[in-house]
């Protein structure tokens, strides 16, 4: 690339900096809608031609576009979490996150990378183990409020957190929704893998612990106790997101959080990036444990674990069940081969 | 006739798209961490010529050009033998932070050398012809001392680059800033036009035209397209549709209206 010999005018740099700071200033939280009418525009308006009507409204359009676009990316990447808390509350969380972590790269999808750890860590820190196990009503309100109020007051204009965060849902529901969304996001970024034509010899070698199992690098297993089904498991990969996010009503409309219910039994979602795209399926608790333990252990360790729980003489049943699991895991691209290293992948 | 590639159309495209001559990709969608979009693009590239349209080069910004991004873009260009790359005459980042928008720039003669220099550097980095697109804008600045068409002309001639003329953007800007779009077309260096864009826009309650790409092309934009064809045709024509995207057949029908309009 040629080296530039031209310097930009100093006034142009200053104008861009002012414009960027203006866009990044949070929208006004108006108890159900975000409004682009609170930022200090005097500096910019002094640079705008005054023969055009509604200059402030025109600036506000750019301001709203910036935030709606980022909200939309996070909503699309975390659709279940957005469904759990509702779009408006979700956008408040997103706003808090983005004020602290503004976009630094050209890839819009990158803005979602730190969202799950930031929110999860905050919730983990705020909710005591006792609260977590009993999941009392009110814990989520407390947690989200604490997260949002960590943002400097000058950066957000929020009149009354508690009145807006009247969430009638347990902590685990939000945490699990976030975890499942994050698993899909990470799978999307990870390399894709194909189905493995596993043979009887492979299964025998795994069961003899001569080899370990090589897992798909995109594989995640997420326990979900709640009915969190919402459409869309794919992170955003839209067309021209720079053009299309500005008018997304979903980003501003107040709507109710998802009214979910706890399932009788937990579901274990297995998320993986296969050649044909990101997919997720559900498995029973035993299969989930097999998948999780063989990530770090050989079959002999797994056998010990199960033998302790099986009645005498059930070894044949264990072998048959494992062979079935192995064939399914290989066919679905969850397992992609064997490893002879000490530590399975 | 061309169409902007959108994921919602991928399955339908596998079944074929009669009359579709080329496909335009938003390059950033294929430069990220995930290999899935790039894998999907291979199938498309095997069937149609591809051009790359960008939204994040930050052409008129003052932050340094992102060399890593340009390297990835060049790899994409070489992999799919992309003959032409474009981006907008705007800024999209400042102070090291991306703003993910096509932000307006003052139409100032003092910015022309900066723009020319940056575009030459991009062309050099990509190794293929590069073009700039006129953006939709909602603001003008006190620093303006040129018309938009004169600003564009000086830059494309100074940088010796191509022009991606967005007819919808010309119309949107003409209404928002009160100039004659036909006069704009009169000043276009047509020999530099690589192709033209069409898209739909929203008319707000306050009369402002908002470039939303979420609906069919406005009748007044079609009329301006006809004027453009008379002045500079023939040229390839491409439709962008980014929200409330219709089925592939409907999108193709919309872009094929161009044939009737210009007849």
Interface residues (C-beta under 8 A of the other chain):
Chain A: X1 X2 X3 X4 X5 X6 X7 X8 X9 X11 X12 X13 X15 X16 X17 X19 X20 X21 X23 X24 X46 X47 X48 X49 X50 X52 X53 X54 X55 X57 X58 X59 X61 X62 X65 X66 X69 X70 X102 X103 X104 X105 X106 X107 X108 X109 X110 X188 X189 X191 X192 X235 X237 X238 X239 X240 X241 X242 X243 X244 X245 X246 X247 X248 X273 X275 X277 X278
Chain B: X4 X5 X6 X7 X26 X28 X29 X31 X32 X33 X34 X35 X36 X37 X39 X53 X55 X56 X61 X62 X65 X66 X67 X69 X70 X91 X92 X93 X94 X95 X96 X97 X98 X99 X100 X101 X102 X103 X106 X108 X110 X111 X113 X114 X116 X117 X118 X120 X121 X124 X125 X138 X139 X140 X141 X142 X143 X144 X176 X177 X178 X199 X202 X206 X208 X210 X211 X212 X213 X214 X240 X241 X242 X243 X245
